Amino acid sequence: MIISSDEALAPAANPQDCSLCAALQAIIAYADGQEGSRITVSMENGRVMLTGEVETLASLECAVFIAECFASRPIIADLSIKPTIQYLAPPRLTKPNLYINDNRSPL
């Protein structure tokens, strides 16, 4: 997960809220399964806001669970799940036909 600076936190914001957001963002960033997530944590009207993008539904649920346990405040999760790109498998190679004789002479 990438930790980015949060423009939503103004210098006049409550220092405890800023500390909570920074700590929570670091905890979520290093949680197992959050490697490809981009989550920003901010405070809005006494609520913890999770915004950004996660790879899977399990990653989203994990981030919300961590925030609920750690912050003990209402959580608003505005997280989107990255679309997965599925590639078609290449056609399977057929088995060689054992009934065809190789008439080449060895050198």
Chimera marker file (.cmm) of the C-alpha trace (Angstrom):
<marker_set name="trace">
<marker id="1" x="0.000" y="0.000" z="0.000" r="1" g="1" b="0" radius="0.5"/>
<marker id="2" x="1.186" y="3.489" z="-0.720" r="1" g="1" b="0" radius="0.5"/>
<marker id="3" x="1.079" y="6.022" z="2.094" r="1" g="1" b="0" radius="0.5"/>
<marker id="4" x="0.291" y="9.445" z="0.717" r="1" g="1" b="0" radius="0.5"/>
<marker id="5" x="0.068" y="12.810" z="2.377" r="1" g="1" b="0" radius="0.5"/>
<marker id="6" x="-3.470" y="13.906" z="3.116" r="1" g="1" b="0" radius="0.5"/>
<marker id="7" x="-4.478" y="17.356" z="1.924" r="1" g="1" b="0" radius="0.5"/>
<marker id="8" x="-7.763" y="17.108" z="3.830" r="1" g="1" b="0" radius="0.5"/>
<marker id="9" x="-5.976" y="17.580" z="7.144" r="1" g="1" b="0" radius="0.5"/>
<marker id="10" x="-5.392" y="21.276" z="7.591" r="1" g="1" b="0" radius="0.5"/>
<marker id="11" x="-2.694" y="22.538" z="9.971" r="1" g="1" b="0" radius="0.5"/>
<marker id="12" x="-5.448" y="23.835" z="12.266" r="1" g="1" b="0" radius="0.5"/>
<marker id="13" x="-6.929" y="20.329" z="12.657" r="1" g="1" b="0" radius="0.5"/>
<marker id="14" x="-6.991" y="18.625" z="16.027" r="1" g="1" b="0" radius="0.5"/>
<marker id="15" x="-3.524" y="17.090" z="16.635" r="1" g="1" b="0" radius="0.5"/>
<marker id="16" x="-5.112" y="13.958" z="18.105" r="1" g="1" b="0" radius="0.5"/>
<marker id="17" x="-7.138" y="13.469" z="14.934" r="1" g="1" b="0" radius="0.5"/>
<marker id="18" x="-4.020" y="13.942" z="12.806" r="1" g="1" b="0" radius="0.5"/>
<marker id="19" x="-2.137" y="11.383" z="14.921" r="1" g="1" b="0" radius="0.5"/>
<marker id="20" x="-5.027" y="8.936" z="14.751" r="1" g="1" b="0" radius="0.5"/>
<marker id="21" x="-5.220" y="9.233" z="10.961" r="1" g="1" b="0" radius="0.5"/>
<marker id="22" x="-1.480" y="8.797" z="10.499" r="1" g="1" b="0" radius="0.5"/>
<marker id="23" x="-1.320" y="5.786" z="12.815" r="1" g="1" b="0" radius="0.5"/>
<marker id="24" x="-4.375" y="4.148" z="11.300" r="1" g="1" b="0" radius="0.5"/>
<marker id="25" x="-3.085" y="4.681" z="7.759" r="1" g="1" b="0" radius="0.5"/>
<marker id="26" x="0.240" y="3.049" z="8.700" r="1" g="1" b="0" radius="0.5"/>
<marker id="27" x="-1.465" y="0.091" z="10.384" r="1" g="1" b="0" radius="0.5"/>
<marker id="28" x="-3.696" y="-0.518" z="7.365" r="1" g="1" b="0" radius="0.5"/>
<marker id="29" x="-0.749" y="-0.084" z="4.979" r="1" g="1" b="0" radius="0.5"/>
<marker id="30" x="1.260" y="-2.849" z="6.656" r="1" g="1" b="0" radius="0.5"/>
<marker id="31" x="-1.656" y="-5.226" z="7.214" r="1" g="1" b="0" radius="0.5"/>
<marker id="32" x="-1.491" y="-8.550" z="5.451" r="1" g="1" b="0" radius="0.5"/>
<marker id="33" x="-3.192" y="-8.443" z="2.048" r="1" g="1" b="0" radius="0.5"/>
<marker id="34" x="-3.047" y="-4.657" z="1.600" r="1" g="1" b="0" radius="0.5"/>
<marker id="35" x="0.037" y="-4.589" z="-0.641" r="1" g="1" b="0" radius="0.5"/>
<marker id="36" x="-1.799" y="-3.326" z="-3.706" r="1" g="1" b="0" radius="0.5"/>
<marker id="37" x="-4.193" y="-0.999" z="-1.896" r="1" g="1" b="0" radius="0.5"/>
<marker id="38" x="-4.130" y="2.795" z="-1.940" r="1" g="1" b="0" radius="0.5"/>
<marker id="39" x="-6.057" y="3.962" z="1.117" r="1" g="1" b="0" radius="0.5"/>
<marker id="40" x="-6.075" y="7.462" z="2.565" r="1" g="1" b="0" radius="0.5"/>
<marker id="41" x="-7.364" y="8.039" z="6.094" r="1" g="1" b="0" radius="0.5"/>
<marker id="42" x="-8.861" y="11.377" z="7.129" r="1" g="1" b="0" radius="0.5"/>
<marker id="43" x="-11.250" y="12.779" z="9.731" r="1" g="1" b="0" radius="0.5"/>
<marker id="44" x="-14.506" y="14.439" z="8.794" r="1" g="1" b="0" radius="0.5"/>
<marker id="45" x="-16.976" y="15.636" z="11.440" r="1" g="1" b="0" radius="0.5"/>
<marker id="46" x="-15.586" y="13.227" z="14.026" r="1" g="1" b="0" radius="0.5"/>
<marker id="47" x="-15.773" y="10.252" z="11.653" r="1" g="1" b="0" radius="0.5"/>
<marker id="48" x="-12.906" y="8.313" z="10.157" r="1" g="1" b="0" radius="0.5"/>
<marker id="49" x="-12.985" y="8.434" z="6.351" r="1" g="1" b="0" radius="0.5"/>
<marker id="50" x="-11.290" y="5.685" z="4.347" r="1" g="1" b="0" radius="0.5"/>
<marker id="51" x="-10.933" y="6.647" z="0.702" r="1" g="1" b="0" radius="0.5"/>
<marker id="52" x="-9.053" y="5.046" z="-2.147" r="1" g="1" b="0" radius="0.5"/>
<marker id="53" x="-8.769" y="1.771" z="-3.968" r="1" g="1" b="0" radius="0.5"/>
<marker id="54" x="-8.307" y="-1.845" z="-2.865" r="1" g="1" b="0" radius="0.5"/>
<marker id="55" x="-7.641" y="-5.005" z="-4.849" r="1" g="1" b="0" radius="0.5"/>
<marker id="56" x="-10.296" y="-7.325" z="-3.411" r="1" g="1" b="0" radius="0.5"/>
<marker id="57" x="-13.412" y="-7.352" z="-1.282" r="1" g="1" b="0" radius="0.5"/>
<marker id="58" x="-11.389" y="-9.106" z="1.434" r="1" g="1" b="0" radius="0.5"/>
<marker id="59" x="-8.922" y="-6.183" z="1.448" r="1" g="1" b="0" radius="0.5"/>
<marker id="60" x="-11.793" y="-3.732" z="1.821" r="1" g="1" b="0" radius="0.5"/>
<marker id="61" x="-13.300" y="-5.695" z="4.712" r="1" g="1" b="0" radius="0.5"/>
<marker id="62" x="-9.897" y="-5.990" z="6.389" r="1" g="1" b="0" radius="0.5"/>
<marker id="63" x="-9.274" y="-2.221" z="6.180" r="1" g="1" b="0" radius="0.5"/>
<marker id="64" x="-12.710" y="-1.427" z="7.622" r="1" g="1" b="0" radius="0.5"/>
<marker id="65" x="-12.253" y="-4.005" z="10.397" r="1" g="1" b="0" radius="0.5"/>
<marker id="66" x="-8.876" y="-2.527" z="11.377" r="1" g="1" b="0" radius="0.5"/>
<marker id="67" x="-10.328" y="0.982" z="11.382" r="1" g="1" b="0" radius="0.5"/>
<marker id="68" x="-13.285" y="-0.078" z="13.528" r="1" g="1" b="0" radius="0.5"/>
<marker id="69" x="-11.069" y="-1.818" z="16.079" r="1" g="1" b="0" radius="0.5"/>
<marker id="70" x="-8.396" y="0.851" z="16.214" r="1" g="1" b="0" radius="0.5"/>
<marker id="71" x="-10.355" y="4.108" z="15.998" r="1" g="1" b="0" radius="0.5"/>
<marker id="72" x="-13.487" y="3.332" z="18.057" r="1" g="1" b="0" radius="0.5"/>
<marker id="73" x="-15.289" y="6.035" z="16.057" r="1" g="1" b="0" radius="0.5"/>
<marker id="74" x="-17.783" y="5.864" z="13.223" r="1" g="1" b="0" radius="0.5"/>
<marker id="75" x="-16.155" y="4.709" z="9.979" r="1" g="1" b="0" radius="0.5"/>
<marker id="76" x="-17.094" y="5.796" z="6.472" r="1" g="1" b="0" radius="0.5"/>
<marker id="77" x="-15.473" y="3.632" z="3.809" r="1" g="1" b="0" radius="0.5"/>
<marker id="78" x="-15.455" y="5.204" z="0.366" r="1" g="1" b="0" radius="0.5"/>
<marker id="79" x="-13.277" y="2.476" z="-1.137" r="1" g="1" b="0" radius="0.5"/>
<marker id="80" x="-13.498" y="1.081" z="-4.630" r="1" g="1" b="0" radius="0.5"/>
<marker id="81" x="-12.351" y="-2.345" z="-5.743" r="1" g="1" b="0" radius="0.5"/>
<marker id="82" x="-9.936" y="-2.392" z="-8.684" r="1" g="1" b="0" radius="0.5"/>
<marker id="83" x="-11.361" y="-4.195" z="-11.689" r="1" g="1" b="0" radius="0.5"/>
<marker id="84" x="-9.572" y="-7.395" z="-12.515" r="1" g="1" b="0" radius="0.5"/>
<marker id="85" x="-8.427" y="-8.066" z="-16.050" r="1" g="1" b="0" radius="0.5"/>
<marker id="86" x="-8.928" y="-11.621" z="-17.183" r="1" g="1" b="0" radius="0.5"/>
<marker id="87" x="-6.987" y="-12.888" z="-20.142" r="1" g="1" b="0" radius="0.5"/>
<marker id="88" x="-8.188" y="-15.749" z="-22.270" r="1" g="1" b="0" radius="0.5"/>
<marker id="89" x="-6.013" y="-18.793" z="-21.970" r="1" g="1" b="0" radius="0.5"/>
<marker id="90" x="-4.030" y="-19.656" z="-25.075" r="1" g="1" b="0" radius="0.5"/>
<marker id="91" x="-5.381" y="-22.643" z="-26.991" r="1" g="1" b="0" radius="0.5"/>
<marker id="92" x="-4.205" y="-25.971" z="-25.706" r="1" g="1" b="0" radius="0.5"/>
<marker id="93" x="-1.694" y="-27.794" z="-27.828" r="1" g="1" b="0" radius="0.5"/>
<marker id="94" x="-2.989" y="-31.029" z="-29.208" r="1" g="1" b="0" radius="0.5"/>
<marker id="95" x="-1.245" y="-34.283" z="-28.537" r="1" g="1" b="0" radius="0.5"/>
<marker id="96" x="1.122" y="-35.398" z="-31.255" r="1" g="1" b="0" radius="0.5"/>
<marker id="97" x="-0.347" y="-37.919" z="-33.649" r="1" g="1" b="0" radius="0.5"/>
<marker id="98" x="1.513" y="-41.150" z="-32.998" r="1" g="1" b="0" radius="0.5"/>
<marker id="99" x="0.265" y="-42.716" z="-36.210" r="1" g="1" b="0" radius="0.5"/>
<marker id="100" x="2.347" y="-40.440" z="-38.437" r="1" g="1" b="0" radius="0.5"/>
<marker id="101" x="5.699" y="-41.965" z="-39.268" r="1" g="1" b="0" radius="0.5"/>
<marker id="102" x="8.858" y="-39.907" z="-39.360" r="1" g="1" b="0" radius="0.5"/>
<marker id="103" x="10.548" y="-41.188" z="-42.531" r="1" g="1" b="0" radius="0.5"/>
<marker id="104" x="13.649" y="-39.019" z="-42.223" r="1" g="1" b="0" radius="0.5"/>
<marker id="105" x="16.884" y="-40.938" z="-42.214" r="1" g="1" b="0" radius="0.5"/>
<marker id="106" x="19.243" y="-40.357" z="-39.292" r="1" g="1" b="0" radius="0.5"/>
<marker id="107" x="22.540" y="-38.657" z="-40.168" r="1" g="1" b="0" radius="0.5"/>
<link id1="1" id2="2" r="1" g="1" b="0" radius="0.2"/>
<link id1="2" id2="3" r="1" g="1" b="0" radius="0.2"/>
<link id1="3" id2="4" r="1" g="1" b="0" radius="0.2"/>
<link id1="4" id2="5" r="1" g="1" b="0" radius="0.2"/>
<link id1="5" id2="6" r="1" g="1" b="0" radius="0.2"/>
<link id1="6" id2="7" r="1" g="1" b="0" radius="0.2"/>
<link id1="7" id2="8" r="1" g="1" b="0" radius="0.2"/>
<link id1="8" id2="9" r="1" g="1" b="0" radius="0.2"/>
<link id1="9" id2="10" r="1" g="1" b="0" radius="0.2"/>
<link id1="10" id2="11" r="1" g="1" b="0" radius="0.2"/>
<link id1="11" id2="12" r="1" g="1" b="0" radius="0.2"/>
<link id1="12" id2="13" r="1" g="1" b="0" radius="0.2"/>
<link id1="13" id2="14" r="1" g="1" b="0" radius="0.2"/>
<link id1="14" id2="15" r="1" g="1" b="0" radius="0.2"/>
<link id1="15" id2="16" r="1" g="1" b="0" radius="0.2"/>
<link id1="16" id2="17" r="1" g="1" b="0" radius="0.2"/>
<link id1="17" id2="18" r="1" g="1" b="0" radius="0.2"/>
<link id1="18" id2="19" r="1" g="1" b="0" radius="0.2"/>
<link id1="19" id2="20" r="1" g="1" b="0" radius="0.2"/>
<link id1="20" id2="21" r="1" g="1" b="0" radius="0.2"/>
<link id1="21" id2="22" r="1" g="1" b="0" radius="0.2"/>
<link id1="22" id2="23" r="1" g="1" b="0" radius="0.2"/>
<link id1="23" id2="24" r="1" g="1" b="0" radius="0.2"/>
<link id1="24" id2="25" r="1" g="1" b="0" radius="0.2"/>
<link id1="25" id2="26" r="1" g="1" b="0" radius="0.2"/>
<link id1="26" id2="27" r="1" g="1" b="0" radius="0.2"/>
<link id1="27" id2="28" r="1" g="1" b="0" radius="0.2"/>
<link id1="28" id2="29" r="1" g="1" b="0" radius="0.2"/>
<link id1="29" id2="30" r="1" g="1" b="0" radius="0.2"/>
<link id1="30" id2="31" r="1" g="1" b="0" radius="0.2"/>
<link id1="31" id2="32" r="1" g="1" b="0" radius="0.2"/>
<link id1="32" id2="33" r="1" g="1" b="0" radius="0.2"/>
<link id1="33" id2="34" r="1" g="1" b="0" radius="0.2"/>
<link id1="34" id2="35" r="1" g="1" b="0" radius="0.2"/>
<link id1="35" id2="36" r="1" g="1" b="0" radius="0.2"/>
<link id1="36" id2="37" r="1" g="1" b="0" radius="0.2"/>
<link id1="37" id2="38" r="1" g="1" b="0" radius="0.2"/>
<link id1="38" id2="39" r="1" g="1" b="0" radius="0.2"/>
<link id1="39" id2="40" r="1" g="1" b="0" radius="0.2"/>
<link id1="40" id2="41" r="1" g="1" b="0" radius="0.2"/>
<link id1="41" id2="42" r="1" g="1" b="0" radius="0.2"/>
<link id1="42" id2="43" r="1" g="1" b="0" radius="0.2"/>
<link id1="43" id2="44" r="1" g="1" b="0" radius="0.2"/>
<link id1="44" id2="45" r="1" g="1" b="0" radius="0.2"/>
<link id1="45" id2="46" r="1" g="1" b="0" radius="0.2"/>
<link id1="46" id2="47" r="1" g="1" b="0" radius="0.2"/>
<link id1="47" id2="48" r="1" g="1" b="0" radius="0.2"/>
<link id1="48" id2="49" r="1" g="1" b="0" radius="0.2"/>
<link id1="49" id2="50" r="1" g="1" b="0" radius="0.2"/>
<link id1="50" id2="51" r="1" g="1" b="0" radius="0.2"/>
<link id1="51" id2="52" r="1" g="1" b="0" radius="0.2"/>
<link id1="52" id2="53" r="1" g="1" b="0" radius="0.2"/>
<link id1="53" id2="54" r="1" g="1" b="0" radius="0.2"/>
<link id1="54" id2="55" r="1" g="1" b="0" radius="0.2"/>
<link id1="55" id2="56" r="1" g="1" b="0" radius="0.2"/>
<link id1="56" id2="57" r="1" g="1" b="0" radius="0.2"/>
<link id1="57" id2="58" r="1" g="1" b="0" radius="0.2"/>
<link id1="58" id2="59" r="1" g="1" b="0" radius="0.2"/>
<link id1="59" id2="60" r="1" g="1" b="0" radius="0.2"/>
<link id1="60" id2="61" r="1" g="1" b="0" radius="0.2"/>
<link id1="61" id2="62" r="1" g="1" b="0" radius="0.2"/>
<link id1="62" id2="63" r="1" g="1" b="0" radius="0.2"/>
<link id1="63" id2="64" r="1" g="1" b="0" radius="0.2"/>
<link id1="64" id2="65" r="1" g="1" b="0" radius="0.2"/>
<link id1="65" id2="66" r="1" g="1" b="0" radius="0.2"/>
<link id1="66" id2="67" r="1" g="1" b="0" radius="0.2"/>
<link id1="67" id2="68" r="1" g="1" b="0" radius="0.2"/>
<link id1="68" id2="69" r="1" g="1" b="0" radius="0.2"/>
<link id1="69" id2="70" r="1" g="1" b="0" radius="0.2"/>
<link id1="70" id2="71" r="1" g="1" b="0" radius="0.2"/>
<link id1="71" id2="72" r="1" g="1" b="0" radius="0.2"/>
<link id1="72" id2="73" r="1" g="1" b="0" radius="0.2"/>
<link id1="73" id2="74" r="1" g="1" b="0" radius="0.2"/>
<link id1="74" id2="75" r="1" g="1" b="0" radius="0.2"/>
<link id1="75" id2="76" r="1" g="1" b="0" radius="0.2"/>
<link id1="76" id2="77" r="1" g="1" b="0" radius="0.2"/>
<link id1="77" id2="78" r="1" g="1" b="0" radius="0.2"/>
<link id1="78" id2="79" r="1" g="1" b="0" radius="0.2"/>
<link id1="79" id2="80" r="1" g="1" b="0" radius="0.2"/>
<link id1="80" id2="81" r="1" g="1" b="0" radius="0.2"/>
<link id1="81" id2="82" r="1" g="1" b="0" radius="0.2"/>
<link id1="82" id2="83" r="1" g="1" b="0" radius="0.2"/>
<link id1="83" id2="84" r="1" g="1" b="0" radius="0.2"/>
<link id1="84" id2="85" r="1" g="1" b="0" radius="0.2"/>
<link id1="85" id2="86" r="1" g="1" b="0" radius="0.2"/>
<link id1="86" id2="87" r="1" g="1" b="0" radius="0.2"/>
<link id1="87" id2="88" r="1" g="1" b="0" radius="0.2"/>
<link id1="88" id2="89" r="1" g="1" b="0" radius="0.2"/>
<link id1="89" id2="90" r="1" g="1" b="0" radius="0.2"/>
<link id1="90" id2="91" r="1" g="1" b="0" radius="0.2"/>
<link id1="91" id2="92" r="1" g="1" b="0" radius="0.2"/>
<link id1="92" id2="93" r="1" g="1" b="0" radius="0.2"/>
<link id1="93" id2="94" r="1" g="1" b="0" radius="0.2"/>
<link id1="94" id2="95" r="1" g="1" b="0" radius="0.2"/>
<link id1="95" id2="96" r="1" g="1" b="0" radius="0.2"/>
<link id1="96" id2="97" r="1" g="1" b="0" radius="0.2"/>
<link id1="97" id2="98" r="1" g="1" b="0" radius="0.2"/>
<link id1="98" id2="99" r="1" g="1" b="0" radius="0.2"/>
<link id1="99" id2="100" r="1" g="1" b="0" radius="0.2"/>
<link id1="100" id2="101" r="1" g="1" b="0" radius="0.2"/>
<link id1="101" id2="102" r="1" g="1" b="0" radius="0.2"/>
<link id1="102" id2="103" r="1" g="1" b="0" radius="0.2"/>
<link id1="103" id2="104" r="1" g="1" b="0" radius="0.2"/>
<link id1="104" id2="105" r="1" g="1" b="0" radius="0.2"/>
<link id1="105" id2="106" r="1" g="1" b="0" radius="0.2"/>
<link id1="106" id2="107" r="1" g="1" b="0" radius="0.2"/>
</marker_set>
